[in-house]
Amino acid sequence: MVDTATQTGLETLTAEAIALLKSLIQTPSFSREEDKTADLIGNYLKTKHIQIHRKGNNVWAFSAHFDPAKPVLLLNSHHDTVRPNQGYTRDPFAATVVGDQLFGLGSNDAGGCLVSLIATFIHYNELAQQAATALAFNLVLAATAEEEISGPGGVESILADLGRIELAIVGEPTQTQLAVAEKGLMVIDCTAQGRAGHAARNEGENAIYKALADIEWFRHYQFPEVSDMLGPVKMTVTVINAGSQHNVVPDTCTFAVDIRTTDVYRNAEVLDIIRQHVSCEVRERSFRLNASSIPSLHPIVLRGQALGRTCYASPTTSDQALMPFTSIKIGPGDSARSHTADEYIYLSEIRQGIEFYVQLLDGLVI
C-alpha cells in the first residue's frame, strides 16, 4: 500500500492521465500519422518541466538527476492506433465516458497503458527533483510510434538514442498480469515454379501440385525444440495465388506463411530449417520480430508475483520483439478488447494501473 501523501499525489496524476487519454482519443493517430498525438504528449511533459526529446513521432525523456552509475529502466508504450473497423456504433474519436467505461479508439490499446506509464514517470521524476527518494535505477520514458505496423520509424529508430537499457516495461493491456514471454512473428512468401501448358493435353508442369507438397509440410511439421512458456513454433499458410484461366496449366504458385516463433529459436534459425525441407523458393519479409522471454527469477517478476500477479505467455506481438534487452509486458486493460469495435477501458483500470506500476518499482533492484 502507498502512504496518504503519495496516494493524494497519485490521485492528481490519475485525473491528469485520464484527461490526457481523452485528448489522445480525440486526436487521430493512425500509424505513421501520429504527429499530433506526439505534440500532445510532448506538450504535457513540458508542463511538468520535463525536457523532452523527439525523433519523428517518437517522444522520450530521461528522469531528473540521471546517474550514469545506475542501470536504466525503460517505460515504453505506443500512441499509434489501428483504423476503426466498420462495426463501431460509437464515434471512435469522441472519448465518451459511460459510468466507469471510457470508449474510444486506442483507449485500451494502448492509451490506458501509455498514460499510466507517463503518470508513473512523472511521479518518480517529481520525487527525484525534490530529493524525496531515490530509485536504484534511472528511468527513461518513451512514447513511440508505428507499433501497430511494426514500422521502422517506431521504437527501433530511437534505441540508440536511449543508451544502454537494463530492463524495459512495455505497456500493453495485460490486466496488469505479467506477460513474461511473447511469441515472435515472421512472414515468408513462397514460390513454386512449374511450366505452362494446355490443360486439355498432357503437357506442362503444374505449379499448384508442386506447391501442395510444401504446403502439406508446413501443415504437419513439428520443430523438435518446444518452449516451456510459449509451446511449439506455429506455422500457418494464410494466402495462396495461382493460375490465370481454367484451361492453362499454371507455371507459378505463390503462398504466404504466418510463423509464430518462440524463445528457443531465432527467426533466422527457423528460416534455415524451412529451406532445408521445402522445394519452393522462400523469401522472408523480415527477421525483426523475434520472440522474447524474461527469467522466472528476475527481480521484477518476483516483485510482481509478490504483489499478487500471475505470469503467462502472450500470443500477441508487441514492440518487445524489437528490443535486444530484457523486457516484460504489463499494463491495464484487456488484450481481448484491442482492435474491436467500440473499444474501451475502465477508468478504474487506469487508477489501479498507475498504483500497480508505482508499487512494482518501489524498492525494485535490477
Beta strands, then each sheet from edge to edge (+ up, - down):
strand 1: 53-55
strand 2: 58-62
strand 3: 72-78
strand 4: 96-98
strand 5: 101-103
strand 6: 138-144
strand 7: 167-170
strand 8: 178-182
strand 9: 184-193
strand 10: 197-198
strand 11: 234-242
strand 12: 248-249
strand 13: 252-261
strand 14: 281-284
strand 15: 292-293
strand 16: 311-314
strand 17: 327-329
strand 18: 344-346
sheet 1: 1+ 2- 6+ 3+ 7+ 17+
sheet 2: 4+ 5- 18+
sheet 3: 15+ 8- 16-
sheet 4: 11+ 13- 9+ 14-
sheet 5: 10+ 12-
end
